[in-house]
Amino acid sequence: MSRRASMRISDVLGALQLEFPTVTNSKLRFLEEQGLVEPDRTQAGYRQYSPADVERLRYVLRQQRDRYLPLKVIGEQLAALDAGDEDERPAPARLATNDGVRQAPTVAGRFTAAGLAAEAGVEESVVTELVDAGVLRPGSRGHFDLWARDVVVLAAALREHGIDARHLRAFRSAADRQVDLVEQVVAPWRGQHTSSSRARAATLAAEVGELCGQLHTVMVRAGVADLAP
């Protein structure tokens, strides 16, 4: 793979955003500050990346997204890869397709109630019930973000087992409490007004949030195991 640095940061974002829609300039600069990628610099000080740098970034972002690994561990893995001590396993394809045609990711905050219902394959009344129960929260203009689709799909599956929207209020309350806990952890970074601190806050929030989610899942699985005859 070419190591010739010829890509601007906008080119890198364009290459990554299909798979990682939320990646930003700040995120790339933060990963550079953490020593995970080292782009070249032009005489004017602008960053320039090589295709090898882009694949390195792709590896870091996948490890964060798919395995919830902290950056320190990812850095150790990259060091092992650089030394030839470890081979990267091919990642599964995650591109959304419709009849074989690649689809661009939906822009967050663009789902109406009707659009969300269509995207999740349910009646619009299901979305309405989730909103009325406080499980789903539309934005100020009545639109829903990307996460709302997963909520609706899972809620619809639970509905088949007699668990309706009012039963899911406890999930919403538990999630809110966990978000409050994560917010306390990242508050020192969010209070700083630099791009690197904002990127650090976003990365830390994602890591701690996923750990909270995993802990919740383990506890539920342990409790359910006790119900088996």
N, C-alpha and C positions, 0 to 999 in steps of 0.2 A: 504494500500500500504506500502511496506517495507520501513523503514527508516534506514536500515542497510547500512552503507557506504562501498561499495565494488567495485565501478566503478571508473576507472581512467578517466582522461579527454578525452583520446582517445576513450574510450568506450561510453562516453556521446556524443561525436561528431558523432560516428557511429550510435547512436540511433536517433539523431536529423537530420542528414544531408539528409535523404530521403525526409523529409517534408520541411527542411530549408537548401537548398544546399549551401548557402553562409555563414553559421555560422562557426566561427573560434575559435581557442584557445583564441585569443585576445578578441573576443566578450564575451566569457564566463567569462574571468577574469574581464572585465569591468562590467558585470552585477553583479558579486560578489562585486566589489568595491562600487557599488551603493546600496548594501544591499538587493538585490532581491533574492539572493540565498546564502547559507552559507555552503559550503562543509566542511567536516572534513579534518583534516591534519594528515598525518602519522608522525612518529617521525623524519623522514628525511625531512619533510616539503612538501611532495607531496599532492595534493588535491585528495580527494576521495568523490565521490558522491553516494547518494542512489537513488533508483528508484523514491522516492518521490521528490528528488531534480530535477530529469530529467523532471518529469511532471510539476514541478514549472517553469522550464526553458521553457518548451513547451508552457505553458500558457503565459509567458511574450512575447515570440517570436510571438505567434499568435495575441496577442493584438496589437503588433507593426505592424505586416503585414496586418491584416484584418481590424483593426479599427484605425490605425495610432495614437495610444495613446502615449503621452509622458511618460517617465519612472516614473515620479513623480505620475501620475495618476494610472499607473499600480501598483506601490508600495502601494498606498492606497487601491486598490482593493484586493491585496494580503493580506494586513493587515485585511481587512474585512473578507476575506475567512478564514484566520487563527483564527479569533475570532468567526467564525461560524455565522457571520451576513449576509453572502451572499453565494449563491450557484453558482458554475460555470456552465454555460450552455454548453452542449456538442457541440463541434465544428464540422462543416460539414467535411466529408471526402474529402481530396484533393489529394489522390493518383492517379496518372495517370495509366490507364489500357488500354490494347489492347486485346479485346475479353476476358476480365476478368482476364488477366494475368498482374500482377503488373509490371510496367516499371520503370527502374531507370531513374533519371533525366538526360537530355542531358547535357554534359559538355559544359560550356560556351566557345564560340570562335571556335566551331568545325563545324559550318554550312558552307558549300560551297554555292554558288549561287543556284546550282541545288538542293542541299539538303534542303536549306531553302524553295525553291519553293515547293518541294515535301511535306515538313513538313506543310506548310501553305495551301496546296491544290490548288496552282495556277500554271500558266505557268511560266517558267523561265523568259520570256520576261517581266513579271510584276516586278520581282526583278530587272532586268536590268534597266528598266525605273526609278525605285525609286532611284537606285544608280546614274544614269545619272543626275537626278534632284537634287541630293544632299540630298535627304530625308533619304536614308540609307547610312551608311558609314562602309565599310568593314575594318577589321584590316589590319595590314601591310602585312599579308600573304594572304589576300583576303577572310578571313573567317568572319562570322558574329556571334554576341553573341546571347544569349537567347532572349533578348528583341526584336531582329529583327523580330522574328516570329510574335509577336503581331502587330508590325508595318505593316507587309505585309498583315496580315489577315484584319486589319482595313482599310488599303488602298484599298484592293480588294473590301471590302464592299462599300466604298465610290465610287469606280469606277463604280459600278452598277448604281449610281445616276449621272453619268456624271462628277464626280470629279476625274481628273486624276493626275498623279504624279506632274506635274508642279504646280498644285493648292496647293499642300501640302508643297511647299517650305516655305510658311508663317508659317506653324506649326513647321517646323524645326528651323526657325529663332527665333520664340517665345520660343521654348524649350531651345535653346542655351542661350537666354538672361536670362531665369529663372535659368539655371544651373550656369551661371556666378554669379547670385545673391546668390545662395546657397553656391557657392565656397567662396564668401566673408565672409559669416557667419561662415563657418567651418575653414577658413584659420588659425586662431590662434591655433586651435587644431592640424591641419595638420603639422604645423611648429614645433611641439614638437616630439621628436624621442623616444617615449615610446609606448609600446603596448597598455596601457590604453588610451593614448591620441588618438592613431589611431582608437581604437574601439569607443571612444567618438565621433570622427569626423564622422565615418561611421554612427553611430546611429543618430547624429544630422542632417547629410545630408539627410538621409532617411526621417526623420520626417519633415524637412523643405521642402524637395522636394515634399512630398505627400501633404503638405498644399498648396504649389503653384499649384499643379495639381488640387486639389479640388476647389481652388479659380477660376482657369480657367474654370473648368466645370460649376460652379455656374453662372459665368458671361455669358457663352455661352447659358446655359439653360434659363437665364433671357432674353437674347436677342431673342432667338427663341420663347419664349412665346409671345412676342410682335408681332410675325408674324402670329399668329393664328387668324383666322377671328372671 
